[in-house]
Amino acid sequence: MQTLKTSSGDLTADRRADYAEMLFGSGDPAAAAELLLGALELAPQWAAGWFRLGEMQETREQLDLAAQAWAMALKLDPADRLGAALKLQLIGKAPAAAAPPSAFVETLFDHYAESFEGELVNKLGYRLPEFLDHAIRAARPGRFPLALDLGCGTGLMGERLRPVADRLEGYDISAAMLKRARAKGVYDLLAKADLQHFAYVGPKADLVVAADVFIYVGALDGVVKAVAGILAANGLFAFSVETPGEGEAAGEAGFALRPSRRYAHSQAYVERVLTTSGLSVLSVQPTVIRLDRRQPVDGLAVLATLSSG
């Protein structure tokens, strides 16, 4: 995938953009947006600049202008590596979509890989791998001949799974994340994969885990069906979701895009998707996934297995 240009390629435009950021940081988004628009007149093909302009206009509550900027960013970068389509959805300027752009998720985590663990564990209080590990061990004591870690990231969940897995495989959309995971040496196999189109041709898995992953998937029907197809007869599926917060609703679909550009899923939706895919719920436990702006993000840790009938 071609690298997204964080620089406009024009020195004068970059300088104006830097000044715009200074104005924005000082609390003057109107002046910042005006200056950044001037920079974009010099570099009109700069998708990242248009995206940033949209954010500045959003801060000013100029949503029509924000929509115009994000639409331009999307036109210049149809793969949508910055997630402009998601921003348009959140302000009601585009219909709700069932999934985020794959290129956005990949770009996000490629960029985030280097600081991922320090931010998530040390600053955001992320303890989900530990929580899921305890739930898995309580449900199925003993070892798993084959465990798959979907959306493995840098390997935080893999470190927990390694002691109980004879063979451990990790899959992630981000090459930079996989590089970090590979350095830990806990996986027998690591491979790049998009969970929105996950295809697996190996032997049946005794354990499949997706820790803090479905927040970037949206509709879960496809991936849950895929997991059901690769689980061994007595296999275990362990995963988490964020749940709607106070004042939020998942709507008729059962899941919704949040301002964080992550998806929240209702418990009823999760259980419905599992049942439709031939899986039975073993347990659903409320938990705190992480902190966000110093506030706890509530979620569910779910264990399921193939239905016996």
Helices and strands as residue ranges (DSSP letters): H 11-25, H 29-42, H 47-59, H 63-76, H 84-90, H 102-112, G 113-115, H 116-117, I 118-123, H 128-139, E 144-150, H 156-161, G 162-164, E 165-172, H 175-184, E 189-192, G 195-197, E 205-210, G 214-216, H 221-230, E 231-242, E 255-257, E 263-265, H 267-276, E 279-292, E 295-306
